[in-house]
Amino acid sequence: MRGLRNYQVNVIIKVLIASDFLIWSSASLVAPIFAIFIAARLPSGGIEAIGIAATIYCMTKAIVEIPVGTYIDKSKSERDDLYAAILGTVLNAATFFLYPIVASVWQLYLLQIVAGAAGAIAYPGWYSIFTRHIDKSKEAFEWSLYDVLLGLGMAVTSALGAFMVAKFGFNAVFYIIGSMTLAGAALLFIIRDRIYQGAAAKK
């Protein structure tokens, strides 16, 4: 069997996992019941609004993500990757703070565009840094660690979110998600001086 030293994870990977753990776990507080929020808040939108909102998010993300990835690949420094991840995460947090004031289906669709663009900006930078700094010969373990921790966090908050909404309402839960997402963005600043500043930087 491998010794414990073989399962040590470098700081950059730890921070990236911790950041995503906060972001995805908090998002799962409302993700399973988001359709209920739309139906309750925007009865005029009907069931169709739920499907259209999801399509708008996915289409926006698909359109924006490759250009963002291509742009940040032009620089040898990882600073642009990191700042893209932070910017996208902050924009995503902003959408959660704005959901409580949605009053029409068109406002919902606009927020879905912002949320899709936020994801498209954040993901390429995060994945790029994770890919470069993953520990050699531990790739499968560290990706598994990421997947398991996020899965456990999302499993817990998916159930917890329903109880929180029942007790405190959707608005309070959205504010909690927005705050936790901002915390996830703030964590990324920890690795600012540890990532590549240029071609000759090291871990």
PASEBA-1860 file (N, C-alpha, C; in nm, 3 decimals):
! residues 203
1> MRGLRNYQ> 0.084/-0.121/0.000/0.000/0.000/0.000/0.087/0.125/0.000 ~ 0.036/0.232/-0.056/0.109/0.357/-0.057/0.113/0.419/0.082 ~ 0.225/0.488/0.111/0.234/0.562/0.235/0.150/0.689/0.227 ~ 0.127/0.748/0.345/0.045/0.871/0.350/0.107/0.983/0.268 ~ 0.242/0.985/0.261/0.309/1.091/0.187/0.267/1.094/0.041 ~ 0.234/0.977/-0.013/0.194/0.969/-0.154/0.058/1.033/-0.179 ~ -0.017/1.061/-0.071/-0.149/1.120/-0.088/-0.152/1.268/-0.048 ~ -0.034/1.326/-0.024/-0.028/1.468/0.005/-0.062/1.548/-0.121
9> VNVIIKVL> -0.132/1.658/-0.101/-0.177/1.740/-0.213/-0.116/1.879/-0.199 ~ -0.069/1.936/-0.309/-0.005/2.068/-0.300/-0.108/2.178/-0.272 ~ -0.058/2.290/-0.224/-0.144/2.398/-0.176/-0.238/2.451/-0.283 ~ -0.189/2.465/-0.405/-0.272/2.521/-0.512/-0.393/2.432/-0.538 ~ -0.371/2.303/-0.544/-0.482/2.210/-0.567/-0.579/2.213/-0.450 ~ -0.526/2.219/-0.327/-0.612/2.227/-0.209/-0.703/2.349/-0.213 ~ -0.645/2.464/-0.249/-0.723/2.588/-0.253/-0.828/2.583/-0.363 ~ -0.791/2.531/-0.480/-0.887/2.520/-0.590/-1.004/2.430/-0.552
17> IASDFLIW> -0.973/2.318/-0.486/-1.080/2.227/-0.444/-1.168/2.293/-0.337 ~ -1.104/2.360/-0.241/-1.181/2.425/-0.134/-1.272/2.534/-0.191 ~ -1.221/2.609/-0.288/-1.301/2.714/-0.351/-1.423/2.656/-0.420 ~ -1.400/2.554/-0.502/-1.512/2.492/-0.573/-1.608/2.421/-0.478 ~ -1.554/2.368/-0.369/-1.640/2.304/-0.269/-1.742/2.404/-0.215 ~ -1.695/2.524/-0.180/-1.786/2.628/-0.132/-1.887/2.669/-0.238 ~ -1.838/2.689/-0.359/-1.922/2.739/-0.467/-2.031/2.639/-0.504 ~ -1.990/2.513/-0.528/-2.087/2.414/-0.574/-2.178/2.365/-0.462
25> SSASLVAP> -2.123/2.354/-0.342/-2.207/2.311/-0.229/-2.315/2.414/-0.202 ~ -2.277/2.542/-0.206/-2.377/2.647/-0.181/-2.481/2.652/-0.292 ~ -2.437/2.638/-0.416/-2.532/2.640/-0.528/-2.635/2.529/-0.517 ~ -2.594/2.416/-0.460/-2.685/2.303/-0.446/-2.791/2.323/-0.339 ~ -2.777/2.430/-0.261/-2.882/2.461/-0.165/-3.015/2.487/-0.236 ~ -3.006/2.541/-0.359/-3.129/2.579/-0.429/-3.145/2.510/-0.564 ~ -3.036/2.455/-0.618/-3.042/2.397/-0.753/-3.155/2.294/-0.772 ~ -3.175/2.199/-0.677/-3.280/2.099/-0.699/-3.422/2.156/-0.696
33> IFAIFIAA> -3.438/2.274/-0.634/-3.573/2.331/-0.622/-3.585/2.466/-0.692 ~ -3.490/2.493/-0.782/-3.492/2.621/-0.853/-3.619/2.635/-0.938 ~ -3.663/2.524/-0.995/-3.786/2.528/-1.076/-3.906/2.571/-0.992 ~ -3.906/2.530/-0.866/-4.017/2.570/-0.777/-4.013/2.721/-0.754 ~ -3.891/2.774/-0.739/-3.876/2.919/-0.722/-3.934/2.993/-0.843 ~ -3.900/2.947/-0.963/-3.948/3.014/-1.084/-4.101/3.006/-1.091 ~ -4.155/2.887/-1.066/-4.300/2.869/-1.074/-4.373/2.954/-0.970 ~ -4.315/2.966/-0.851/-4.380/3.042/-0.744/-4.365/3.192/-0.763
41> RLPSGGIE> -4.247/3.235/-0.809/-4.221/3.379/-0.822/-4.277/3.436/-0.953 ~ -4.277/3.354/-1.058/-4.319/3.403/-1.190/-4.427/3.312/-1.247 ~ -4.542/3.309/-1.188/-4.649/3.220/-1.236/-4.689/3.248/-1.380 ~ -4.669/3.372/-1.425/-4.705/3.405/-1.563/-4.611/3.340/-1.663 ~ -4.491/3.299/-1.616/-4.395/3.238/-1.707/-4.431/3.096/-1.743 ~ -4.498/3.027/-1.653/-4.538/2.889/-1.681/-4.420/2.794/-1.678 ~ -4.451/2.668/-1.704/-4.348/2.564/-1.706/-4.245/2.592/-1.815 ~ -4.290/2.654/-1.924/-4.200/2.683/-2.034/-4.082/2.769/-1.992
49> AIGIAATI> -4.105/2.861/-1.898/-3.999/2.952/-1.855/-3.884/2.877/-1.791 ~ -3.915/2.765/-1.723/-3.811/2.686/-1.657/-3.716/2.627/-1.761 ~ -3.772/2.568/-1.865/-3.690/2.510/-1.971/-3.613/2.614/-2.048 ~ -3.679/2.726/-2.078/-3.612/2.832/-2.154/-3.497/2.891/-2.072 ~ -3.518/2.910/-1.942/-3.413/2.964/-1.856/-3.289/2.874/-1.857 ~ -3.311/2.743/-1.848/-3.199/2.649/-1.851/-3.127/2.652/-1.986 ~ -3.205/2.661/-2.094/-3.147/2.666/-2.228/-3.063/2.792/-2.247 ~ -3.114/2.905/-2.198/-3.041/3.031/-2.211/-2.907/3.023/-2.139
57> YCMTKAIV> -2.907/2.966/-2.019/-2.782/2.951/-1.944/-2.682/2.866/-2.023 ~ -2.725/2.749/-2.068/-2.635/2.657/-2.137/-2.584/2.714/-2.269 ~ -2.672/2.780/-2.345/-2.632/2.837/-2.473/-2.533/2.951/-2.454 ~ -2.559/3.037/-2.356/-2.468/3.148/-2.331/-2.330/3.096/-2.292 ~ -2.327/3.000/-2.203/-2.200/2.943/-2.159/-2.126/2.878/-2.276 ~ -2.198/2.808/-2.362/-2.136/2.741/-2.476/-2.077/2.842/-2.575 ~ -2.146/2.954/-2.594/-2.100/3.055/-2.689/-1.978/3.131/-2.639 ~ -1.975/3.158/-2.509/-1.871/3.245/-2.453/-1.745/3.169/-2.411
65> EIPVGTYI> -1.757/3.043/-2.374/-1.647/2.974/-2.307/-1.523/2.954/-2.394 ~ -1.539/2.911/-2.517/-1.421/2.888/-2.602/-1.345/3.018/-2.631 ~ -1.411/3.128/-2.665/-1.337/3.254/-2.681/-1.260/3.295/-2.556 ~ -1.318/3.273/-2.438/-1.248/3.305/-2.313/-1.125/3.217/-2.299 ~ -1.141/3.087/-2.321/-1.028/2.996/-2.310/-0.917/3.030/-2.408 ~ -0.955/3.065/-2.530/-0.857/3.101/-2.631/-0.782/3.227/-2.591 ~ -0.853/3.322/-2.534/-0.792/3.449/-2.494/-0.690/3.428/-2.382 ~ -0.727/3.353/-2.277/-0.634/3.339/-2.165/-0.517/3.248/-2.199
73> DKSKSERD> -0.529/3.166/-2.304/-0.417/3.083/-2.348/-0.307/3.165/-2.414 ~ -0.338/3.288/-2.454/-0.239/3.371/-2.523/-0.127/3.417/-2.431 ~ -0.152/3.418/-2.301/-0.052/3.463/-2.204/0.016/3.344/-2.139 ~ 0.149/3.353/-2.119/0.222/3.247/-2.051/0.203/3.255/-1.900 ~ 0.168/3.372/-1.850/0.142/3.389/-1.708/0.006/3.329/-1.673 ~ -0.007/3.283/-1.550/-0.134/3.228/-1.504/-0.220/3.333/-1.435 ~ -0.169/3.456/-1.427/-0.246/3.560/-1.360/-0.381/3.580/-1.430 ~ -0.382/3.580/-1.564/-0.508/3.601/-1.635/-0.604/3.484/-1.613
81> DLYAAILG> -0.551/3.362/-1.599/-0.635/3.247/-1.568/-0.702/3.265/-1.432 ~ -0.620/3.308/-1.335/-0.672/3.326/-1.199/-0.775/3.438/-1.193 ~ -0.744/3.550/-1.257/-0.837/3.663/-1.251/-0.967/3.633/-1.327 ~ -0.957/3.553/-1.433/-1.078/3.512/-1.504/-1.165/3.425/-1.412 ~ -1.101/3.333/-1.339/-1.175/3.247/-1.246/-1.242/3.330/-1.137 ~ -1.168/3.429/-1.085/-1.224/3.515/-0.980/-1.338/3.600/-1.035 ~ -1.317/3.663/-1.151/-1.420/3.748/-1.210/-1.547/3.670/-1.238 ~ -1.533/3.552/-1.298/-1.650/3.471/-1.328/-1.725/3.430/-1.203
89> TVLNAATF> -1.650/3.397/-1.098/-1.713/3.356/-0.973/-1.787/3.473/-0.907 ~ -1.727/3.591/-0.910/-1.793/3.709/-0.853/-1.921/3.743/-0.931 ~ -1.915/3.734/-1.063/-2.036/3.757/-1.144/-2.144/3.655/-1.110 ~ -2.102/3.532/-1.089/-2.198/3.428/-1.052/-2.262/3.459/-0.918 ~ -2.182/3.506/-0.822/-2.236/3.545/-0.691/-2.338/3.657/-0.706 ~ -2.309/3.751/-0.796/-2.399/3.865/-0.817/-2.537/3.818/-0.863 ~ -2.542/3.712/-0.945/-2.673/3.665/-0.992/-2.757/3.612/-0.876 ~ -2.692/3.548/-0.778/-2.767/3.497/-0.664/-2.823/3.609/-0.577
97> FLYPIVAS> -2.749/3.718/-0.567/-2.800/3.833/-0.492/-2.915/3.901/-0.565 ~ -2.922/3.883/-0.698/-3.025/3.950/-0.777/-3.150/3.865/-0.797 ~ -3.141/3.734/-0.784/-3.260/3.650/-0.801/-3.377/3.692/-0.712 ~ -3.353/3.735/-0.587/-3.467/3.774/-0.503/-3.548/3.892/-0.555 ~ -3.490/3.973/-0.644/-3.565/4.090/-0.695/-3.623/4.067/-0.834 ~ -3.609/3.945/-0.885/-3.667/3.914/-1.015/-3.819/3.928/-1.009 ~ -3.874/4.005/-1.101/-4.019/4.029/-1.101/-4.085/3.991/-1.233 ~ -4.006/3.954/-1.332/-4.063/3.917/-1.462/-3.978/3.809/-1.525
105> VWQLYLLQ> -4.036/3.739/-1.621/-3.966/3.631/-1.687/-3.846/3.685/-1.766 ~ -3.859/3.807/-1.817/-3.749/3.864/-1.895/-3.630/3.899/-1.806 ~ -3.656/3.940/-1.684/-3.547/3.963/-1.589/-3.477/3.832/-1.555 ~ -3.556/3.726/-1.542/-3.498/3.594/-1.518/-3.406/3.554/-1.633 ~ -3.453/3.572/-1.755/-3.372/3.534/-1.871/-3.243/3.616/-1.877 ~ -3.251/3.742/-1.843/-3.132/3.827/-1.842/-3.030/3.777/-1.739 ~ -3.080/3.740/-1.622/-2.990/3.686/-1.520/-2.927/3.554/-1.564 ~ -3.002/3.474/-1.638/-2.948/3.348/-1.688/-2.837/3.373/-1.789
113> IVAGAAGA> -2.848/3.479/-1.866/-2.740/3.516/-1.958/-2.615/3.553/-1.880 ~ -2.633/3.633/-1.775/-2.519/3.673/-1.691/-2.457/3.550/-1.624 ~ -2.543/3.461/-1.572/-2.493/3.340/-1.506/-2.416/3.251/-1.603 ~ -2.468/3.236/-1.725/-2.399/3.156/-1.826/-2.264/3.215/-1.863 ~ -2.260/3.348/-1.880/-2.134/3.415/-1.910/-2.036/3.402/-1.794 ~ -2.089/3.410/-1.671/-2.004/3.397/-1.553/-1.935/3.261/-1.549 ~ -2.013/3.155/-1.576/-1.955/3.022/-1.580/-1.851/3.008/-1.689 ~ -1.880/3.067/-1.806/-1.789/3.059/-1.919/-1.657/3.131/-1.891
121> IAYPGWYS> -1.662/3.236/-1.810/-1.541/3.310/-1.774/-1.462/3.236/-1.667 ~ -1.532/3.178/-1.570/-1.465/3.117/-1.455/-1.402/2.982/-1.487 ~ -1.472/2.895/-1.559/-1.427/2.757/-1.575/-1.294/2.741/-1.647 ~ -1.270/2.807/-1.761/-1.143/2.784/-1.831/-1.022/2.818/-1.745 ~ -1.028/2.929/-1.671/-0.916/2.967/-1.587/-0.892/2.867/-1.475 ~ -1.000/2.826/-1.410/-0.988/2.729/-1.299/-0.931/2.598/-1.350 ~ -0.988/2.545/-1.458/-0.940/2.417/-1.511/-0.795/2.426/-1.557 ~ -0.758/2.540/-1.615/-0.622/2.558/-1.664/-0.521/2.550/-1.550
129> IFTRHIDK> -0.549/2.620/-1.440/-0.457/2.619/-1.326/-0.453/2.479/-1.262 ~ -0.569/2.418/-1.246/-0.574/2.284/-1.187/-0.493/2.186/-1.271 ~ -0.507/2.194/-1.402/-0.437/2.102/-1.492/-0.286/2.119/-1.482 ~ -0.239/2.242/-1.475/-0.095/2.267/-1.470/-0.032/2.226/-1.337 ~ -0.106/2.236/-1.228/-0.048/2.217/-1.096/-0.085/2.084/-1.030 ~ -0.160/2.002/-1.098/-0.193/1.872/-1.040/-0.064/1.792/-1.021 ~ -0.053/1.723/-0.910/0.071/1.651/-0.878/0.093/1.533/-0.972 ~ 0.215/1.523/-1.022/0.249/1.416/-1.115/0.230/1.280/-1.049
137> SKEAFEWS> 0.173/1.189/-1.124/0.144/1.052/-1.081/0.032/1.044/-0.978 ~ -0.034/1.159/-0.952/-0.148/1.160/-0.860/-0.272/1.218/-0.928 ~ -0.268/1.223/-1.061/-0.376/1.288/-1.135/-0.512/1.224/-1.105 ~ -0.517/1.091/-1.110/-0.645/1.024/-1.087/-0.693/1.045/-0.944 ~ -0.600/1.037/-0.848/-0.637/1.056/-0.709/-0.689/1.196/-0.684 ~ -0.621/1.299/-0.736/-0.660/1.437/-0.706/-0.789/1.476/-0.777 ~ -0.810/1.425/-0.899/-0.939/1.449/-0.963/-1.050/1.374/-0.888 ~ -1.018/1.254/-0.839/-1.117/1.178/-0.761/-1.149/1.249/-0.630
145> LYDVLLGL> -1.046/1.303/-0.565/-1.065/1.377/-0.442/-1.156/1.497/-0.465 ~ -1.130/1.569/-0.573/-1.214/1.683/-0.610/-1.358/1.640/-0.630 ~ -1.376/1.534/-0.707/-1.511/1.489/-0.742/-1.587/1.438/-0.619 ~ -1.518/1.363/-0.535/-1.583/1.306/-0.416/-1.623/1.416/-0.318 ~ -1.531/1.509/-0.289/-1.561/1.615/-0.194/-1.677/1.702/-0.242 ~ -1.675/1.737/-0.370/-1.785/1.818/-0.423/-1.915/1.738/-0.421 ~ -1.907/1.610/-0.454/-2.027/1.528/-0.452/-2.087/1.518/-0.314 ~ -2.003/1.501/-0.212/-2.053/1.492/-0.075/-2.112/1.626/-0.030
153> GMAVTSAL> -2.043/1.734/-0.063/-2.094/1.867/-0.025/-2.227/1.896/-0.090 ~ -2.240/1.864/-0.218/-2.364/1.889/-0.291/-2.476/1.798/-0.241 ~ -2.441/1.675/-0.201/-2.542/1.583/-0.149/-2.604/1.636/-0.021 ~ -2.518/1.687/0.067/-2.566/1.739/0.195/-2.649/1.865/0.174 ~ -2.598/1.958/0.094/-2.669/2.086/0.079/-2.795/2.073/-0.006 ~ -2.802/1.974/-0.092/-2.924/1.954/-0.171/-3.043/1.926/-0.080 ~ -3.019/1.847/0.024/-3.125/1.818/0.120/-3.146/1.935/0.214 ~ -3.035/1.994/0.259/-3.043/2.104/0.355/-3.116/2.225/0.298
161> GAFMVAKF> -3.093/2.249/0.167/-3.153/2.366/0.104/-3.304/2.367/0.112 ~ -3.366/2.252/0.094/-3.512/2.245/0.099/-3.564/2.284/0.237 ~ -3.496/2.236/0.342/-3.536/2.272/0.478/-3.516/2.421/0.505 ~ -3.406/2.476/0.452/-3.376/2.618/0.473/-3.478/2.707/0.403 ~ -3.516/2.668/0.281/-3.617/2.745/0.209/-3.750/2.740/0.282 ~ -3.786/2.621/0.332/-3.912/2.607/0.405/-3.915/2.694/0.530 ~ -3.800/2.709/0.594/-3.794/2.784/0.720/-3.770/2.934/0.699 ~ -3.678/2.967/0.606/-3.637/3.107/0.591/-3.681/3.172/0.460
169> GFNAVFYI> -3.723/3.093/0.361/-3.765/3.147/0.234/-3.652/3.148/0.132 ~ -3.689/3.161/0.006/-3.590/3.160/-0.103/-3.492/3.276/-0.093 ~ -3.539/3.395/-0.061/-3.451/3.512/-0.062/-3.332/3.495/0.030 ~ -3.358/3.449/0.153/-3.248/3.430/0.249/-3.148/3.328/0.198 ~ -3.198/3.222/0.137/-3.108/3.118/0.086/-3.024/3.170/-0.030 ~ -3.083/3.251/-0.117/-3.005/3.310/-0.226/-2.894/3.400/-0.172 ~ -2.922/3.475/-0.066/-2.820/3.562/-0.007/-2.707/3.478/0.054 ~ -2.742/3.366/0.114/-2.640/3.276/0.169/-2.553/3.220/0.057
177> IGSMTLAG> -2.617/3.178/-0.051/-2.541/3.123/-0.165/-2.448/3.229/-0.222 ~ -2.499/3.350/-0.241/-2.415/3.457/-0.295/-2.295/3.483/-0.206 ~ -2.316/3.483/-0.075/-2.207/3.509/0.019/-2.103/3.397/0.017 ~ -2.150/3.272/0.011/-2.057/3.159/0.007/-1.981/3.155/-0.125 ~ -2.045/3.196/-0.233/-1.978/3.201/-0.363/-1.869/3.308/-0.362 ~ -1.897/3.422/-0.301/-1.794/3.525/-0.286/-1.677/3.475/-0.202 ~ -1.709/3.397/-0.099/-1.602/3.339/-0.017/-1.515/3.245/-0.100 ~ -1.580/3.170/-0.190/-1.504/3.083/-0.280/-1.412/3.161/-0.371
185> AALLFIIR> -1.460/3.277/-0.419/-1.376/3.363/-0.502/-1.260/3.420/-0.421 ~ -1.287/3.461/-0.298/-1.183/3.518/-0.213/-1.071/3.418/-0.185 ~ -1.106/3.290/-0.170/-1.005/3.187/-0.144/-0.900/3.182/-0.254 ~ -0.941/3.213/-0.377/-0.848/3.203/-0.489/-0.732/3.301/-0.479 ~ -0.752/3.410/-0.405/-0.643/3.506/-0.389/-0.525/3.446/-0.313 ~ -0.549/3.340/-0.237/-0.443/3.275/-0.161/-0.331/3.226/-0.253 ~ -0.368/3.182/-0.373/-0.268/3.124/-0.463/-0.211/3.224/-0.561 ~ -0.246/3.351/-0.546/-0.201/3.452/-0.643/-0.049/3.455/-0.657
193> DRIYQGAA> 0.024/3.442/-0.547/0.170/3.448/-0.552/0.235/3.312/-0.567 ~ 0.155/3.208/-0.585/0.210/3.073/-0.600/0.200/3.022/-0.743 ~ 0.119/3.088/-0.825/0.102/3.042/-0.963/0.211/3.100/-1.051 ~ 0.215/3.055/-1.175/0.314/3.102/-1.271/0.298/3.251/-1.298 ~ 0.408/3.326/-1.279/0.406/3.468/-1.315/0.453/3.487/-1.458 ~ 0.514/3.384/-1.511/0.568/3.389/-1.647/0.622/3.253/-1.681 ~ 0.701/3.248/-1.785/0.749/3.119/-1.834/0.840/3.046/-1.737 ~ 0.910/3.122/-1.650/1.009/3.058/-1.564/0.961/3.036/-1.421
201> AKK> 0.835/3.061/-1.393/0.786/3.047/-1.255/0.779/2.901/-1.216 ~ 0.769/2.876/-1.086/0.761/2.738/-1.038/0.650/2.726/-0.937 ~ 0.616/2.604/-0.896/0.510/2.579/-0.801/0.543/2.644/-0.668
END
